[in-house]
Amino acid sequence: MAKKIPALKPRELIRLLLAEGCIFYREGKGDHRLYSRTVAGRKRIVPIDMGAGELSPLYVLRILRQLSFSDEEIERLLRK
Protein backbone atom coordinates (compact mmCIF):
# COMPACT_ATOMS: atom_id res chain seq x y z
CA MET A 1 0.00 0.00 0.00
CA ALA A 2 1.16 3.50 -0.77
CA LYS A 3 2.73 5.29 2.19
CA LYS A 4 2.16 8.79 3.48
CA ILE A 5 -0.66 10.05 1.30
CA PRO A 6 -0.83 13.82 1.96
CA ALA A 7 -3.95 15.94 2.25
CA LEU A 8 -4.22 17.93 -0.98
CA LYS A 9 -6.19 20.86 -2.26
CA PRO A 10 -8.46 19.90 -5.18
CA ARG A 11 -6.39 21.90 -7.68
CA GLU A 12 -3.17 20.19 -6.53
CA LEU A 13 -4.75 16.76 -7.02
CA ILE A 14 -6.01 17.73 -10.47
CA ARG A 15 -2.55 19.00 -11.46
CA LEU A 16 -1.07 15.60 -10.50
CA LEU A 17 -3.81 13.69 -12.33
CA LEU A 18 -3.40 15.71 -15.52
CA ALA A 19 0.36 15.09 -15.43
CA GLU A 20 -0.35 11.34 -15.36
CA GLY A 21 -2.63 11.37 -18.39
CA CYS A 22 -6.06 11.84 -16.84
CA ILE A 23 -8.38 14.17 -18.73
CA PHE A 24 -11.22 16.50 -17.80
CA TYR A 25 -14.47 14.69 -18.61
CA ARG A 26 -17.23 17.17 -17.72
CA GLU A 27 -18.75 19.37 -15.04
CA GLY A 28 -20.74 17.45 -12.47
CA LYS A 29 -23.56 18.53 -10.19
CA GLY A 30 -22.84 21.35 -7.81
CA ASP A 31 -19.14 22.05 -7.50
CA HIS A 32 -17.87 18.69 -8.74
CA ARG A 33 -15.75 18.05 -11.81
CA LEU A 34 -15.35 14.65 -13.39
CA TYR A 35 -11.98 13.37 -14.62
CA SER A 36 -11.31 10.18 -16.55
CA ARG A 37 -8.50 7.75 -17.24
CA THR A 38 -8.49 4.79 -19.61
CA VAL A 39 -6.82 1.66 -18.23
CA ALA A 40 -6.69 -1.64 -20.13
CA GLY A 41 -9.37 -0.43 -22.52
CA ARG A 42 -11.77 0.60 -19.73
CA LYS A 43 -12.63 4.20 -18.96
CA ARG A 44 -12.56 5.13 -15.26
CA ILE A 45 -14.42 8.31 -14.25
CA VAL A 46 -14.27 9.95 -10.81
CA PRO A 47 -15.80 13.11 -9.34
CA ILE A 48 -13.63 15.59 -7.50
CA ASP A 49 -15.20 18.06 -5.06
CA MET A 50 -13.83 21.45 -6.06
CA GLY A 51 -15.53 23.20 -3.13
CA ALA A 52 -13.51 21.37 -0.50
CA GLY A 53 -10.76 23.36 1.15
CA GLU A 54 -8.53 20.34 1.48
CA LEU A 55 -9.09 16.69 0.53
CA SER A 56 -8.28 14.16 3.25
CA PRO A 57 -5.59 11.54 2.62
CA LEU A 58 -8.27 8.82 2.57
CA TYR A 59 -10.28 10.72 -0.07
CA VAL A 60 -7.15 11.26 -2.20
CA LEU A 61 -6.29 7.55 -1.99
CA ARG A 62 -9.87 6.57 -2.88
CA ILE A 63 -9.76 8.74 -6.01
CA LEU A 64 -6.41 7.30 -7.07
CA ARG A 65 -7.69 3.73 -6.53
CA GLN A 66 -10.87 4.42 -8.51
CA LEU A 67 -8.68 5.61 -11.37
CA SER A 68 -6.79 2.27 -11.14
CA PHE A 69 -3.41 3.67 -10.14
CA SER A 70 -1.07 0.99 -8.80
CA ASP A 71 0.93 1.43 -5.58
CA GLU A 72 4.07 2.16 -7.60
CA GLU A 73 2.27 4.77 -9.72
CA ILE A 74 0.88 6.44 -6.59
CA GLU A 75 4.34 6.59 -4.99
CA ARG A 76 5.81 8.12 -8.16
CA LEU A 77 2.89 10.51 -8.55
CA LEU A 78 3.18 11.87 -5.02
CA ARG A 79 6.94 12.45 -5.33
CA LYS A 80 6.31 15.10 -8.00
SEROPA-818687 format. One record per atom (N, C-alpha, C): residue in one letter; chain; atom name; x, y, z. Coordinates in Angstrom, 1 decimal, always signed. Layout:
BEGIN
 code unit site      x      y      z
    a    A   CA      X      Y      Z
...
//
This chain:
BEGIN
 code unit site      x      y      z
    m    A    N   +0.8   -1.2   +0.0
    m    A   CA   +0.0   +0.0   +0.0
    m    A    C   +0.9   +1.2   +0.0
    a    A    N   +0.4   +2.3   -0.7
    a    A   CA   +1.2   +3.5   -0.8
    a    A    C   +1.3   +4.1   +0.6
    k    A    N   +2.5   +4.7   +0.9
    k    A   CA   +2.7   +5.3   +2.2
    k    A    C   +2.6   +6.8   +2.1
    k    A    N   +2.2   +7.3   +3.3
    k    A   CA   +2.2   +8.8   +3.5
    k    A    C   +1.4   +9.5   +2.4
    i    A    N   +0.2   +9.3   +2.2
    i    A   CA   -0.7  +10.1   +1.3
    i    A    C   -0.9  +11.4   +2.0
    p    A    N   -0.6  +12.5   +1.3
    p    A   CA   -0.8  +13.8   +2.0
    p    A    C   -2.3  +14.3   +1.7
    a    A    N   -2.7  +15.2   +2.5
    a    A   CA   -3.9  +15.9   +2.3
    a    A    C   -3.6  +16.9   +1.1
    l    A    N   -4.5  +17.0   +0.2
    l    A   CA   -4.2  +17.9   -1.0
    l    A    C   -5.4  +18.8   -1.2
    k    A    N   -5.1  +20.0   -1.8
    k    A   CA   -6.2  +20.9   -2.3
    k    A    C   -6.7  +20.3   -3.6
    p    A    N   -7.9  +20.5   -3.9
    p    A   CA   -8.5  +19.9   -5.2
    p    A    C   -7.6  +20.3   -6.4
    r    A    N   -7.2  +21.5   -6.5
    r    A   CA   -6.4  +21.9   -7.7
    r    A    C   -5.0  +21.2   -7.7
    e    A    N   -4.4  +20.9   -6.6
    e    A   CA   -3.2  +20.2   -6.5
    e    A    C   -3.4  +18.8   -7.0
    l    A    N   -4.5  +18.1   -6.6
    l    A   CA   -4.7  +16.8   -7.0
    l    A    C   -5.0  +16.7   -8.5
    i    A    N   -5.7  +17.7   -9.0
    i    A   CA   -6.0  +17.7  -10.5
    i    A    C   -4.7  +17.9  -11.3
    r    A    N   -3.8  +18.8  -10.8
    r    A   CA   -2.6  +19.0  -11.5
    r    A    C   -1.8  +17.7  -11.6
    l    A    N   -1.8  +16.9  -10.5
    l    A   CA   -1.1  +15.6  -10.5
    l    A    C   -1.7  +14.6  -11.5
    l    A    N   -3.1  +14.6  -11.5
    l    A   CA   -3.8  +13.7  -12.3
    l    A    C   -3.6  +14.0  -13.8
    l    A    N   -3.6  +15.3  -14.1
    l    A   CA   -3.4  +15.7  -15.5
    l    A    C   -2.0  +15.4  -16.0
    a    A    N   -1.0  +15.5  -15.1
    a    A   CA   +0.4  +15.1  -15.4
    a    A    C   +0.5  +13.6  -15.7
    e    A    N   -0.4  +12.8  -15.2
    e    A   CA   -0.4  +11.3  -15.4
    e    A    C   -1.3  +10.9  -16.5
    g    A    N   -1.8  +11.8  -17.2
    g    A   CA   -2.6  +11.4  -18.4
    g    A    C   -4.1  +11.4  -18.2
    c    A    N   -4.6  +11.7  -17.0
    c    A   CA   -6.1  +11.8  -16.8
    c    A    C   -6.6  +13.1  -17.6
    i    A    N   -7.8  +13.0  -18.0
    i    A   CA   -8.4  +14.2  -18.7
    i    A    C   -9.7  +14.6  -18.1
    f    A    N  -10.0  +15.9  -18.3
    f    A   CA  -11.2  +16.5  -17.8
    f    A    C  -12.3  +15.9  -18.6
    y    A    N  -13.4  +15.4  -17.9
    y    A   CA  -14.5  +14.7  -18.6
    y    A    C  -15.7  +15.6  -18.8
    r    A    N  -16.1  +16.2  -17.7
    r    A   CA  -17.2  +17.2  -17.7
    r    A    C  -17.5  +17.8  -16.3
    e    A    N  -18.3  +18.8  -16.3
    e    A   CA  -18.7  +19.4  -15.0
    e    A    C  -19.8  +18.4  -14.5
    g    A    N  -19.7  +18.3  -13.1
    g    A   CA  -20.7  +17.5  -12.5
    g    A    C  -21.8  +18.3  -11.8
    k    A    N  -22.6  +17.7  -10.9
    k    A   CA  -23.6  +18.5  -10.2
    k    A    C  -22.9  +19.3   -9.1
    g    A    N  -23.4  +20.5   -8.8
    g    A   CA  -22.8  +21.3   -7.8
    g    A    C  -21.4  +21.8   -8.2
    d    A    N  -20.5  +21.6   -7.3
    d    A   CA  -19.1  +22.1   -7.5
    d    A    C  -18.2  +20.9   -7.8
    h    A    N  -18.7  +19.8   -8.4
    h    A   CA  -17.9  +18.7   -8.7
    h    A    C  -17.4  +18.7  -10.2
    r    A    N  -16.3  +18.2  -10.5
    r    A   CA  -15.8  +18.1  -11.8
    r    A    C  -15.4  +16.6  -12.0
    l    A    N  -15.6  +16.0  -13.1
    l    A   CA  -15.4  +14.6  -13.4
    l    A    C  -14.1  +14.5  -14.3
    y    A    N  -13.2  +13.6  -13.9
    y    A   CA  -12.0  +13.4  -14.6
    y    A    C  -11.9  +11.9  -15.0
    s    A    N  -11.3  +11.6  -16.1
    s    A   CA  -11.3  +10.2  -16.5
    s    A    C   -9.9   +9.7  -16.9
    r    A    N   -9.7   +8.4  -16.9
    r    A   CA   -8.5   +7.8  -17.2
    r    A    C   -8.9   +6.4  -17.9
    t    A    N   -8.2   +6.1  -19.0
    t    A   CA   -8.5   +4.8  -19.6
    t    A    C   -7.4   +3.8  -19.2
    v    A    N   -7.8   +2.7  -18.7
    v    A   CA   -6.8   +1.7  -18.2
    v    A    C   -7.3   +0.3  -18.8
    a    A    N   -6.4   -0.3  -19.5
    a    A   CA   -6.7   -1.6  -20.1
    a    A    C   -8.0   -1.6  -20.9
    g    A    N   -8.2   -0.5  -21.7
    g    A   CA   -9.4   -0.4  -22.5
    g    A    C  -10.6   +0.0  -21.8
    r    A    N  -10.6   +0.2  -20.5
    r    A   CA  -11.8   +0.6  -19.7
    r    A    C  -11.6   +2.0  -19.2
    k    A    N  -12.7   +2.8  -19.4
    k    A   CA  -12.6   +4.2  -19.0
    k    A    C  -13.1   +4.3  -17.5
    r    A    N  -12.3   +4.9  -16.7
    r    A   CA  -12.6   +5.1  -15.3
    r    A    C  -12.9   +6.6  -15.1
    i    A    N  -14.0   +6.9  -14.4
    i    A   CA  -14.4   +8.3  -14.2
    i    A    C  -14.7   +8.5  -12.8
    v    A    N  -14.1   +9.6  -12.2
    v    A   CA  -14.3  +10.0  -10.8
    v    A    C  -14.6  +11.4  -10.6
    p    A    N  -15.5  +11.7   -9.6
    p    A   CA  -15.8  +13.1   -9.3
    p    A    C  -14.8  +13.7   -8.3
    i    A    N  -14.5  +14.9   -8.5
    i    A   CA  -13.6  +15.6   -7.5
    i    A    C  -14.4  +16.8   -7.0
    d    A    N  -14.5  +17.0   -5.7
    d    A   CA  -15.2  +18.1   -5.1
    d    A    C  -14.3  +19.3   -5.1
    m    A    N  -14.6  +20.2   -5.9
    m    A   CA  -13.8  +21.5   -6.1
    m    A    C  -14.1  +22.4   -4.9
    g    A    N  -15.2  +22.3   -4.2
    g    A   CA  -15.5  +23.2   -3.1
    g    A    C  -14.8  +22.9   -1.8
    a    A    N  -14.2  +21.7   -1.7
    a    A   CA  -13.5  +21.4   -0.5
    a    A    C  -12.2  +22.2   -0.3
    g    A    N  -12.0  +22.6   +0.9
    g    A   CA  -10.8  +23.4   +1.2
    g    A    C   -9.5  +22.5   +1.0
    e    A    N   -9.6  +21.3   +1.6
    e    A   CA   -8.5  +20.3   +1.5
    e    A    C   -9.1  +18.9   +1.5
    l    A    N   -8.6  +18.1   +0.6
    l    A   CA   -9.1  +16.7   +0.5
    l    A    C   -8.3  +15.8   +1.5
    s    A    N   -9.0  +15.0   +2.3
    s    A   CA   -8.3  +14.2   +3.3
    s    A    C   -7.4  +13.1   +2.5
    p    A    N   -6.4  +12.6   +3.2
    p    A   CA   -5.6  +11.5   +2.6
    p    A    C   -6.4  +10.3   +2.2
    l    A    N   -7.4  +10.0   +2.9
    l    A   CA   -8.3   +8.8   +2.6
    l    A    C   -9.0   +9.1   +1.3
    y    A    N   -9.5  +10.3   +1.1
    y    A   CA  -10.3  +10.7   -0.1
    y    A    C   -9.3  +10.7   -1.3
    v    A    N   -8.1  +11.2   -1.1
    v    A   CA   -7.2  +11.3   -2.2
    v    A    C   -6.8   +9.8   -2.6
    l    A    N   -6.6   +8.9   -1.7
    l    A   CA   -6.3   +7.5   -2.0
    l    A    C   -7.5   +6.9   -2.7
    r    A    N   -8.7   +7.2   -2.2
    r    A   CA   -9.9   +6.6   -2.9
    r    A    C  -10.0   +7.0   -4.3
    i    A    N   -9.7   +8.3   -4.6
    i    A   CA   -9.8   +8.7   -6.0
    i    A    C   -8.7   +8.0   -6.9
    l    A    N   -7.5   +7.9   -6.3
    l    A   CA   -6.4   +7.3   -7.1
    l    A    C   -6.7   +5.8   -7.3
    r    A    N   -7.3   +5.1   -6.4
    r    A   CA   -7.7   +3.7   -6.5
    r    A    C   -8.8   +3.6   -7.6
    q    A    N   -9.8   +4.5   -7.5
    q    A   CA  -10.9   +4.4   -8.5
    q    A    C  -10.4   +4.6   -9.9
    l    A    N   -9.3   +5.4  -10.1
    l    A   CA   -8.7   +5.6  -11.4
    l    A    C   -7.7   +4.5  -11.7
    s    A    N   -7.6   +3.5  -10.9
    s    A   CA   -6.8   +2.3  -11.1
    s    A    C   -5.3   +2.6  -11.2
    f    A    N   -4.8   +3.5  -10.3
    f    A   CA   -3.4   +3.7  -10.1
    f    A    C   -2.9   +2.6   -9.2
    s    A    N   -1.7   +2.0   -9.6
    s    A   CA   -1.1   +1.0   -8.8
    s    A    C   -0.3   +1.7   -7.7
    d    A    N   +0.1   +0.9   -6.7
    d    A   CA   +0.9   +1.4   -5.6
    d    A    C   +2.2   +2.1   -6.1
    e    A    N   +2.9   +1.5   -7.1
    e    A   CA   +4.1   +2.2   -7.6
    e    A    C   +3.8   +3.5   -8.3
    e    A    N   +2.7   +3.5   -9.0
    e    A   CA   +2.3   +4.8   -9.7
    e    A    C   +1.9   +5.9   -8.7
    i    A    N   +1.3   +5.5   -7.6
    i    A   CA   +0.9   +6.4   -6.6
    i    A    C   +2.1   +7.0   -5.9
    e    A    N   +3.1   +6.1   -5.6
    e    A   CA   +4.3   +6.6   -5.0
    e    A    C   +5.0   +7.6   -5.9
    r    A    N   +5.1   +7.3   -7.2
    r    A   CA   +5.8   +8.1   -8.2
    r    A    C   +5.0   +9.4   -8.3
    l    A    N   +3.7   +9.4   -8.4
    l    A   CA   +2.9  +10.5   -8.6
    l    A    C   +3.0  +11.5   -7.4
    l    A    N   +3.1  +11.0   -6.2
    l    A   CA   +3.2  +11.9   -5.0
    l    A    C   +4.6  +12.4   -4.8
    r    A    N   +5.6  +11.9   -5.4
    r    A   CA   +6.9  +12.4   -5.3
    r    A    C   +7.1  +13.7   -6.2
    k    A    N   +6.2  +13.9   -7.1
    k    A   CA   +6.3  +15.1   -8.0
    k    A    C   +6.1  +16.4   -7.3
//
